[in-house]
């Protein structure tokens, strides 16, 4: 009899997954080591465009901070790849599923237990490096303000909020997968998008205050300046708030949160301490530029489109036995549907999809950098370009962001353009 040399779908998926995981890990290591070598080579001197503004000590601190994070990142990459391999091709997820099937039987409770157990185990695996990042790396460079008591309180609150929101959401999606027929993925996508839009409304008012204190902006002169800027830009917000970011970190930031009438402007208290009023106005004008150019709407639309494609793909894959066996899991074989594979399909998809989509991430980084340039241009039209330049350099310095990143690393990962490119586009002199 003639024999076929074609690979089975299950083996083809196994090989494709292993190849993508290996290639992605090699690429990540190559990019990270390029970045560290490039930063180390330029550690000895402040780049010429910044020589009059950035002290050598600050430049070297940024280089050391970047290298320290890079080294920890290499360990995180290796651990993440090993854990991913353990969950999939080495049978970890299959063993956990079989254990819970034996203990709970099939049904909704077993599926929810599988999702919860997976999340708990993954969190425990990630915990040591997360603690090292906060209490060693961030501490060494003077950024960590977190106490162990505050960390424990945050962890407890996060666990409670995650369970209170995540478990009902998971239960509803699992129910939709089993009750709405072949087009369950369309119903699940619609619910997921509705939930995300609702979360944008309720997060600023009900969730964020569980972790941080938000006080109305008290500086009347700054409030008047910011309000006038927003009126010029045709933007309205529910309020201007100051967040106690200094409780956890010395890093500074400002952002918009909320959706529709629930939009808020939030300043870190660290930002207000570091920037002059004109610089705060320029930073806010940059953020308003994102709204003026509809970047937020574009991102929401992209999220809708990609999530729809993801749910549709999951809807197809979840009915293919090779999808499970190709990723190291033996699917439940009950004919009466008493032990569905829905939770397994969700977990396998969440584990495998990033392995393949990693290779297109530079496209999204490039789009994000383009948006930042557009927001900078808008800010310069609405506020002082010199203030924007000065504010950006202060933020780069205070956050120990390197001024000499590797160009290839930038193109792959950076969502914001490097300082040299941003200031060159502004064509505005930086005043010490």
C-alpha positions in Angstrom: 0.0 0.0 0.0 1.3 3.5 -0.7 2.2 5.5 2.4 1.6 9.2 3.0 4.4 11.4 4.2 1.9 14.1 5.3 2.1 15.1 9.0 -1.0 14.7 11.1 -2.6 18.0 12.2 -1.7 17.2 15.8 2.0 16.6 15.0 2.1 19.6 12.7 0.7 21.9 15.5 3.3 20.4 18.0 6.2 21.1 15.6 4.9 24.6 14.7 4.4 25.5 18.4 7.8 24.3 19.4 9.5 26.0 16.5 7.7 29.3 17.2 8.4 29.1 20.9 12.1 28.4 20.2 12.5 31.1 17.5 10.7 33.6 19.6 12.9 32.9 22.7 16.0 33.2 20.6 14.8 36.5 19.1 13.9 37.9 22.5 17.4 36.9 23.9 19.1 38.4 20.9 17.2 41.7 21.2 17.7 41.9 24.9 21.4 41.3 24.7 21.7 43.9 21.9 20.0 46.4 24.1 22.2 45.8 27.1 25.4 45.9 25.0 24.4 49.0 23.2 23.5 50.8 26.4 26.7 49.7 28.1 28.9 50.9 25.2 27.3 54.4 25.5 27.4 54.6 29.3 30.5 56.7 29.5 29.3 59.9 28.0 26.0 61.8 27.8 24.8 62.0 24.2 25.7 65.4 22.6 22.0 66.6 22.3 21.6 66.3 26.0 25.1 67.2 27.3 23.9 70.6 28.7 20.9 69.1 30.4 21.5 65.6 31.7 24.2 65.0 34.2 26.7 62.1 33.6 25.6 60.5 36.9 22.0 60.5 35.9 22.9 59.1 32.4 24.9 56.3 34.0 22.1 55.5 36.5 19.7 55.1 33.6 22.2 52.8 31.8 22.7 50.7 34.9 18.9 50.5 35.6 18.3 49.5 32.0 21.0 46.8 32.1 19.7 45.5 35.5 16.2 45.2 34.2 17.5 43.5 31.0 19.3 40.9 33.0 16.3 40.1 35.1 14.3 40.1 31.8 16.5 37.3 30.4 15.7 35.2 33.5 12.0 35.9 33.1 12.1 34.9 29.4 13.8 31.6 30.2 11.4 30.9 33.1 8.3 31.9 31.0 9.4 29.6 28.1 10.0 26.7 30.5 6.7 27.1 32.3 4.9 27.4 29.0 6.5 24.2 27.8 5.6 22.6 31.1 2.0 23.5 30.8 1.6 22.4 27.2 3.9 19.8 25.5 5.2 18.4 28.8 1.7 17.7 30.1 1.2 20.0 33.0 -2.2 21.3 32.0 -3.4 17.8 31.1 -2.3 16.5 34.5 -4.1 19.4 36.3 -7.2 18.8 34.3 -7.2 15.0 35.0 -6.6 15.6 38.7 -9.6 18.0 38.9 -11.8 15.7 36.8 -11.0 12.9 39.3 -11.8 15.0 42.3 -14.8 17.0 41.0 -16.1 15.1 37.9 -17.1 17.1 34.9 -19.2 20.2 34.7 -19.0 23.9 35.4 -17.4 23.6 38.8 -14.5 21.5 37.5 -14.0 24.0 34.7 -13.9 27.0 37.0 -11.6 25.1 39.4 -9.3 24.4 36.4 -9.2 28.1 35.5 -8.7 29.2 39.1 -6.0 26.6 39.8 -4.1 27.6 36.6 -4.2 31.2 37.6 -3.1 30.5 41.2 -0.2 28.3 40.1 0.9 30.7 37.4 0.8 33.6 39.9 2.9 31.6 42.5 5.5 30.8 39.8 5.8 34.5 38.8 5.9 35.7 42.3 9.6 35.4 43.2 10.8 37.4 40.2 8.1 40.0 40.7 9.2 40.5 44.3 12.8 40.7 43.2 11.9 43.3 40.6 10.1 45.4 43.2 12.2 45.0 46.4 15.6 44.5 44.9 15.9 46.2 41.4 13.5 49.1 42.0 14.8 49.4 45.6 18.5 49.6 44.5 17.8 52.5 42.1 15.6 54.4 44.5 12.2 53.9 42.9 10.5 51.5 45.2 8.4 53.1 47.9 6.3 50.0 48.6 6.4 48.4 52.1 5.8 44.7 52.7 2.5 45.6 54.4 1.3 47.6 51.4 2.4 44.9 49.1 0.4 42.3 51.1 -2.6 44.6 51.2 -2.5 45.1 47.4 -2.1 41.4 46.8 -5.1 40.6 49.0 -7.3 43.3 47.3 -6.2 42.2 43.9 -7.1 38.6 44.7 -10.5 39.5 46.0 -11.3 41.8 43.1 -9.9 39.3 40.6 -12.1 36.5 42.0 -15.2 38.7 42.4 -15.0 39.8 38.7 -13.1 37.1 37.0 -15.0 34.0 38.2 -18.5 35.3 37.2 -17.1 36.4 33.8 -15.4 33.0 33.3 -18.6 31.2 34.3 -20.7 33.2 31.9 -18.3 32.6 29.0 -18.2 28.9 29.7 -22.0 28.8 29.8 -22.1 30.6 26.5 -19.7 28.1 25.0 -21.9 25.2 26.0 -25.4 26.7 25.5 -25.4 28.8 22.4 -24.4 26.4 19.7 -21.7 26.7 17.0 -21.8 30.5 17.1 -21.0 30.7 20.8 -17.9 32.6 20.0 -19.9 35.5 18.6 -22.1 35.8 21.7 -19.0 35.5 23.9 -17.2 38.2 21.9 -20.2 40.5 22.2 -20.3 40.0 26.0 -16.5 40.4 26.4 -16.6 43.7 24.5 -19.5 45.0 26.5 -17.8 44.1 29.7 -14.6 45.9 28.6 -16.6 49.1 27.8 -18.4 48.8 31.1 -15.1 48.4 32.9 -13.8 51.6 31.4 -16.7 53.3 33.1 -16.6 51.7 36.5 -12.9 51.3 37.0 -12.1 55.0 37.8 -15.0 55.2 40.3 -15.1 51.8 42.0 -11.9 49.8 41.4 -9.0 52.2 41.3 -9.9 53.9 44.6 -9.4 50.5 46.3 -5.7 50.7 45.6 -4.9 54.4 45.5 -6.2 57.7 47.0 -7.5 60.2 44.5 -7.8 63.8 45.6 -9.2 66.7 43.6 -6.4 68.9 42.2 -6.0 71.6 44.8 -3.6 74.0 43.0 -6.1 76.6 41.8 -3.6 78.2 39.3 -2.7 74.9 37.8 -6.4 73.9 37.7 -7.3 77.1 35.9 -4.4 76.5 33.4 -5.4 72.9 32.7 -9.1 73.8 32.4 -8.4 76.5 29.9 -6.2 74.1 27.9 -9.0 71.5 27.8 -11.6 74.1 26.8 -9.3 75.2 23.9 -9.0 71.6 22.8 -12.8 71.0 23.1 -12.3 68.3 25.8 -14.3 67.8 28.9 -13.6 65.6 31.9 -15.5 64.6 35.1 -12.7 65.9 37.2 -9.0 66.6 37.7 -7.4 64.3 40.3 -4.1 63.7 42.0 -3.1 60.1 42.7 -0.8 59.1 45.6 1.6 57.2 43.3 4.5 58.0 45.6 3.2 55.4 48.0 4.5 52.7 45.7 7.0 54.2 43.3 9.1 57.3 42.5 8.1 56.9 38.8 5.9 59.8 37.5 3.0 59.7 35.1 -0.3 61.3 34.1 -3.2 59.7 32.2 -6.8 59.8 31.2 -9.1 57.1 32.5 -12.7 56.3 32.1 -15.1 56.5 29.1 -17.7 58.9 27.9 -19.0 61.1 30.8 -16.8 59.2 33.3 -13.5 60.5 31.9 -11.0 61.7 34.4 -7.6 63.4 34.3 -5.2 61.8 36.8 -1.8 63.2 37.8 0.7 61.3 39.9 1.7 63.3 42.9 5.3 62.6 41.8 4.7 64.3 38.4 3.4 67.5 40.0 6.4 67.6 42.3 8.9 67.2 39.4 7.3 69.5 36.7 6.6 73.2 36.5 3.0 74.3 35.7 3.9 74.9 32.0 5.4 71.5 31.7 2.4 69.8 33.3 0.2 71.7 30.7 2.4 70.5 27.9 2.3 66.9 29.1 -1.5 67.1 29.3 -1.7 68.6 25.9 0.2 65.6 24.6 -2.4 63.3 26.1 -5.2 65.4 24.6 -3.5 65.0 21.3 -4.3 61.3 21.4 -8.0 62.1 21.8 -7.9 64.8 19.1 -6.4 62.3 16.6 -8.8 59.6 17.7 -6.0 57.3 18.7 -8.1 56.0 21.6 -11.0 55.2 19.3 -8.7 53.5 16.8 -7.2 51.3 19.6 -10.7 50.3 20.8 -11.7 49.5 17.2 -8.5 47.4 16.8 -9.2 45.6 20.1 -12.7 44.8 18.9 -11.4 43.5 15.5 -8.6 41.4 16.9 -10.7 40.0 19.7 -13.4 39.0 17.2 -10.8 37.3 15.1 -9.5 35.6 18.2 -12.9 34.3 19.4 -13.7 33.1 15.9 -10.5 31.2 15.7 -11.0 29.7 19.1 -14.5 28.7 18.1 -13.1 26.7 15.3 -10.1 25.3 17.1 -12.1 24.2 20.1 -14.0 21.6 18.0 -10.7 20.0 16.7 -9.2 17.2 18.6 -5.8 17.9 17.2 -5.8 21.3 18.8 -5.7 19.7 22.2 -3.4 16.7 21.5 -1.0 18.9 19.5 -0.5 21.1 22.6 -0.1 18.2 25.1 -3.6 17.7 26.4 -5.9 14.7 26.1 -9.4 16.2 25.6 -12.3 14.9 27.6 -14.1 12.2 25.6 -17.5 12.0 27.3 -20.2 11.6 24.7 -23.0 13.1 26.8 -21.2 16.4 27.2 -20.9 16.0 31.0 -17.1 16.8 30.9 -16.7 19.6 28.3 -13.4 20.9 27.1 -14.3 24.6 27.1 -12.0 25.7 29.9 -9.2 23.6 28.4 -9.7 25.3 25.0 -9.6 28.8 26.6 -6.4 28.1 28.5 -4.7 26.4 25.5 -5.6 29.4 23.3 -4.4 31.9 25.8 -1.1 30.0 26.2 -0.4 29.4 22.5 -1.7 32.5 20.8 1.0 34.9 22.2 3.7 32.5 20.9 2.6 33.1 17.3 1.5 36.8 17.6 4.8 37.9 19.1 6.3 38.1 15.6 3.9 40.8 14.5 4.3 43.0 17.6 6.7 45.4 15.9 3.8 46.5 13.7 1.9 47.6 16.7 4.9 49.3 18.3 5.5 51.2 15.1 1.8 52.4 15.0 2.1 53.5 18.7 5.3 55.5 18.0 3.5 57.2 15.1 0.7 58.1 17.4 3.1 59.6 19.9 4.7 61.8 17.2 1.2 63.0 16.3 0.4 63.8 19.9 3.7 65.6 20.3 2.9 67.8 17.3 -0.6 68.6 18.7 0.9 69.5 22.1 3.3 71.9 20.5 0.4 73.6 18.8 -1.6 73.9 22.0 1.2 74.6 24.5 4.8 75.5 24.7 7.2 73.3 22.7 10.1 74.3 25.0 8.0 73.2 28.0 7.2 69.9 26.3 10.8 69.2 25.6 11.9 70.1 29.1 9.1 68.0 30.6 10.1 65.0 28.5 13.7 65.2 29.5 12.8 65.5 33.2 10.6 62.4 32.9 13.3 60.5 31.1 15.8 61.5 33.8 13.6 61.0 36.8 12.4 57.6 35.5 16.0 56.6 34.6 15.0 55.9 31.0 18.0 55.3 28.8 18.8 58.0 26.2 20.8 55.5 24.1 18.6 52.5 23.4 19.6 50.0 20.6 17.8 51.0 17.4 16.7 47.5 16.6 15.3 47.0 20.1 13.4 50.2 19.7 11.8 49.2 16.5 10.6 45.9 18.0 9.5 46.9 21.5 9.3 50.7 22.0 5.7 52.0 22.1 7.2 55.6 22.5 9.9 57.0 20.4 13.4 57.5 22.0 14.1 60.9 23.4 16.5 61.8 20.5 13.9 61.2 17.9 11.1 63.0 19.8 13.2 66.1 20.4 14.5 66.1 16.8 10.9 66.1 15.5 10.0 68.9 17.8 12.9 71.0 16.4 12.8 73.0 19.6 15.8 73.9 21.7 16.0 72.4 25.2 16.5 75.0 27.9 18.5 73.9 30.9 
